[in-house]
């Protein structure tokens, strides 16, 4: 497999915006027939400086998505089970104060750089840039004031059967230590088939690094319903990036064969997490980037399937990205109470973050995450829901 970097990467991804998504979601016909409603808005809370935070609701194709202007947060995501019963499958809080004070990135729109950068620094064009350190010795998800902790401008739309939100913000030069004034546009769309599509784009006036993703915590049995150990994961990845003790990649692209990280055939998450292995010990479970077999693609291509046998819910993901971070909720510790009033414990959710690789700015052999003036960053990920 060949990764494209630099200009080649940007040329390939530039086609994504106009390409659309050709995926076979397998959604029930009843969902396909459901027409989208005009997005609605309500006040969710007010920040200490008086800024109002709103919650937007989208509904289409049997899926209902609620999004906050704070951090582009996915507050809830409702989808039906095999009997048509709809529940929220995304973890979150019922109030703004908890998101501000203690959210472990619940539902957040992550930037400027999703995942970890070693020792909170990188060198670009001969200049070393220092970032906030908020995860041991490293910078995680853009630092302690990343995109998930900013208020976004939100515009709703209804178009050709789709309903959605356009989220925009300008990240000033030097914000969280990153160079360049960055104009970011993220579009959340619900299609008539109930698919949730995320389209990211950005431009900069100065060379920078960028790696945007979504950090939704899923439990397909329902938010607050307990462990996801029984969820089955099939992942089209023959390799992963092993990490050291602080969860920074070593630079190796290691085979998943004969390791707990092998999900090339559908397998229970709990089976992997409980297999003795040094890498599992480092992350207290799975917290690793997978090298998708498809590499970077111009259109979203198949990456994975997650199934909850109990409810019958199925989620497939398609992406243009070369990597997928799989996180099994290892650091949920019973101290957080969610929207249902239930406590979240270790292993009560999983995250699937489509991305370029962690620490790429310090790993020349990884696909480039450099964005330069005159170029446009583009990335698309689709979540397709069904039940069986």
N, C-alpha and C positions, 0 to 999 in steps of 0.2 A: 504494500500500500504506500502511495506517495502523498505526502502532505504538501499543500500549496501555501506559500508564505508570501509576504510583501505584496507587490502589485498583482501577482497571480491570484492570491487569496481575495483581494478586493474586487478584481474583475469577475471572478466566479460568483461571489456573493451579491454583486450588484444586480444580477439577474433575478434575484429572489423576489424583490418587491413586485415585479410585474408577472411573476411566474404563476402565482396561485398555488394551491396545494392539491396534489392528486393523490389522495389516500383512500384506502378502503377501510372505513371505520367499523363497519359491521353493526351500526346503530339500528335499533328497531325502527320499522317503517312508521310507527306512530310518532316517534320523535322527529323523523324527517318531515312529517306533515305539519308539525307545530310551527306556527308563524311567530316570528320575533316581535316583541313589544318594544315600544319606545323606552329607552333607559330612563329610570327615575332617580331622584336625588333626595337625600334627607340629611339633616345635621347629625353628625356622630359625636362631636365633642369640640372643645375649644382649648387651644394651647395656652400656656402661661402668658404669652405675649398678645393674646387676643385673637390670634389667627383661627378661623373656623375650619374644621375638618369635616368633610362630607363623605357620606357613604352612597355609592352608586349601585343600582341593581339592574342587571341585565338578565333577560330570559329568552331562550330560543332552543328549539329542538329538544325539549325535555330537560335542559340544563339551566340552572340558575346560578349566576355569579354575582357576588357582592364585593365591591372594591372600594378602598379608602383613598382619599386624596393624600393622606399621610403615607408616604413611602410606596405608593402604588400597591398597597397591601391587599392581597386576596383575603378578605375577611371570612367569606364562606363560599363553598362550591357544592351545589346540590345536584345529585344525579340519581336516577331510579335504580332499584335492584331488579332481580329477575321477576318479582311479583308486581313491579311498578311502584313500589314504595320509595319515596324520595327522602333522602337524608343529606345532611351536610357532611362532606368527607374531608374537610380542611380544618386543621387546628387553628385556634386563634383566641382572642380575648373579647369580652363583651363591653369593654370600655377603653377609651383613648389613653387614660393614665397608665394602664399596664403596658400598652404598646410603647409608650415613651420611656417608661422606667425600666422595663425588664424583659422585653421581647427577645427571644433567641432567633430573631429574623423570621418570625411567623409570617408567611405569605409575602415577604418583602420583595421589592424590585431592587436587585443588588447591583451596585456600581460604586466607584468606577471600575473596580476590579473584583469580580466574583472569585471566591476562594482565597488562598493564602499567597502572600509574597514574603519570602524569607527575610527575616531581620528588618522588615519594614523599609526596604530600600531597593532601588534598581538604578542602573546606569543606562541612559539613552543619549546617543549622539555625543558621548564623552562627558555628559553632565550627570552627576549622581543626585537622585531625588529621594528624600526621606519622607516616610509615611507614618501615620500614627500606628503604634504597636498596641494591639488589643487582644492578642491571642498568644499568650506566652511571649516568646521573642519575636513573633511575626505579626504582620498586618493581615487582617481577615475581613473580607467583604467590603473593602473600601474604608476600613477604619471604624472608629466608634461613632462617626457622624457621616455614614455613607448615604447613598441614594434612598435607602429604605427608611431613613430618618429625616427626610425632607418633604415638604409639601409640594405636590405637583399641580400644575394647571391641568384641568380635565375638560375635555369637550366630548359630548356624546354624539353618536351618529347611528343612522339606520339606512342601509343601502343594499339593494339587490337581495333582500332576504336576510342579510347579516345585521346584527346589532353590535355596538361596541363603544369603546372609549379610546380617545386619543390623549395620551398623557405626555406632557412636555415640560422641560425645565432646562435652564442654562446653568451649567456648573462653571463657576468662574475660574480663571487661571490661578493655580496654586491651591485650590480647594482640596483639603486633606493631603496636600503635598504633591498633587498631580499637576503636571504642566498643561497649559493650553486651556482656552475658553471653549467648553464643549457644549454644543447644542444637541440635546437628546430628545428623541421622539419614540414613544413606545405605544403600540396599538394592541389593545385587548379586543378580540372579536369572538362572538359566539355565532356559529354558523347554523343554518337550518337543520343540520344533522346533529346539533348539540356539541360540536367540537369547540374547544377553546384554543384559539390561535393567538400567539404572541409574535408581533413583528417589531424588532428593534432597529433603529437607525440613529446615526450620530455623525456630526462633522466637528472639526476642530480647527483653530487658527494657529496651532503650534503642535509639533510632534508630541504624541502622548501614547499611553497604553490603555487598552479598554477591553473589558470582558464582562458583558452584561448577562444576567440570568435572573430566574425567578426562584424563590426559596420557599415554595409552598410545602407544608407538612401534610402528607396524605395519610388517611386511614380509610380504606374503601369499605370497611364494615360500619363506618360512621365515627365522627369526631367524638372522642371521649369513651369509645367502646372497649378500650383495652389494647392488648398487645397485637402487633402486626406480624408476629412470628409465623403465622400460618399463611400469610400472603405468598403467592407464587410469583417469582420474577423470572422472565426470560429476557436476556440481554444479548444483543448482537455485537459482542466484543470478545475478541480472542486474547486481548492483552489489557493490562492495567498499568498504572504508574505507582510502584511501591514507594513508601515514604519512610522517613526516619522518625525518631522519637517525638519530634515536634510537628509531625504530619506534613513536612515539606518533601516533595518528590525527590528521589535520589537521582533522577535523570534516566533511569532504566525504563524500558517498555517491556515488561515481563509477561510471559504467557500465563493465562489463568488456568491452564490445564494442570490437574492434580493439586489445586489449591482451593481454599474455601471461596475464592472469588469467581469460580466458574459457574456462570448462569447461562451458558450457551443453550442448555436445555432447561425448561421450566423447573424451578426448585424453590423450596420454602426458604424465606429469609432466615428464619430461626435456625435452620440446619447449618447455614453458613456461619452465623454469628457465634454459635456454640462450638465450632470446630477449633481446637487448639492450633494457634498459628501466631508467630511473632507480629505480623501485620495487624491481626485482629486485636492483639493486646495494645498496640500503639493507639488505635482509635477507639478502644473499648467497644468494638463492633466494627461494622463497615463504615468508613468515612474516606472513600477512595475514588479517584478518577479512573474511569474506564476509557480505553482507546477504542472508539467505535470502528468496526470493520469498514464502514462505508467512507470514513474520512470526512473531509469538508465536501459539501455538496451544494450545487446551485439551487436545488429545491429541497424541501424537507423530505428526508427519506427515513425509512423505518429504523428505530433504535431499540425499542423494548415493548414488552407487555407485562402488566401486573394484573393478577387475578386474586380476588377474595373468594375462596370457595364457598364460604358461608352465605354471602349475599348474592353471589353470582356477578358482582360488578367487575368490569374489566376496563382497564385504562391502557391504551396504546399511545406511544409517543413517537413522533417523527420530528426530525430536526436537520438543520443545515450544519450544525456544529460537529466538531470532530471528537468531542469528549462528553462524558456524562458522569457527574459526581453522584455516587450512591451513598446516602447517609441514613443509618437505621435508628435515628433518634437516641443516640447513645448518651447524650448529656442532659436529656430530660430526667429530672431527679425527684419528682413528686412535690416540688415547691410551687408549681404554676397551676392555676385553676383556669380552665377553658370556658368557652361560650356556653357549654352545657351545664356548667357548674361542677364538672368532674375534674379530678386532678390528673395531670399528665405525668406518667412514669416512664422510665427508660424502656425504649422499644415500643412505645405506643403510637409511633408514626414513622414514616420514611420520607425522605426528600430525594428528588431526582432533578439535578441541576444540569441542564444542557449548557455546554461551555467550551472554551478553549482551556488548555491545561493549567493547573495551579503553578504559580511561580514561573510562568513562561518568560517574563522579562529578564529573569536570571538564568534561563535554560536555553541556550542558543539552538539546541537540537529539537526543541519543541516548536510547533506551528507558531508563527509570529502573531503577537497581539498589538503591534504598533499601528497607530492610525496617524496619517500625515495630512497636512492641509491640502485641500483639493480632492481628497478621497472621501468616500462615504462608507462608514461601518454599517453592515446589514447582517441581520441574523433572524431566523424564524424557527419557532418550535410550535408544534401542534399536539394537543392532548385530545384523543378521541375516546369517547365513553360508550360502553354498551353493557349488556348483561346477558348471562346465559345460565 
